[in-house]
Amino acid sequence: MLIPDVTWMQDTALSIASLAAVLGLASVLLGLFSIITGKDHFPKRVRRLLWKVPASADDHRMHGMMLMLNGAAVMLVELGVTANIVGMYGHRSASADAVFFITMVAILTSLACTAGSYTLSLRVRYVSTRTSTDTQPGIPPA
């Protein structure tokens, strides 16, 4: 049986965790932009490719909060992954109980952020970006 190189596995896991953390941070920043401005965070060219967009400025703000919570959840999961990698294979200064506690707090907080994001996504009203065939095209009334 082949024994995998532990340092290669650790470096690969930390690289993937770093990439996911950067994407989570980007999601948090895009959500913050939507919350502050009440506008869409995508450029117009990208927005035309989407099927639906939030209908009003308040819906953009709620969508931004949903993005922020999802990004926070991803970053918390990455905190747990990093704590496990460093705690298990890195420096032996971190006790197993401390690593377990950090991981459990991160996972539970991540689940709470995901549940909050889903709850907010149910409240956001979306409109279609496709052209309407009605006699009165545009955003439908609330």
ABEGO torsion letter per residue (X at the ends): XBBBBAAAAAAAAAAAAAAAAAAAAAAAAAAAAAAAAGBBABBAAAAAABABBBABAAAAAAAAAAAAAAAAAAAAAAAAAAAAAAAAABBAABBAAAAAAAAAAAAAAAAAAAAAAAAAAAABBBBBABBBABABBEBBBX
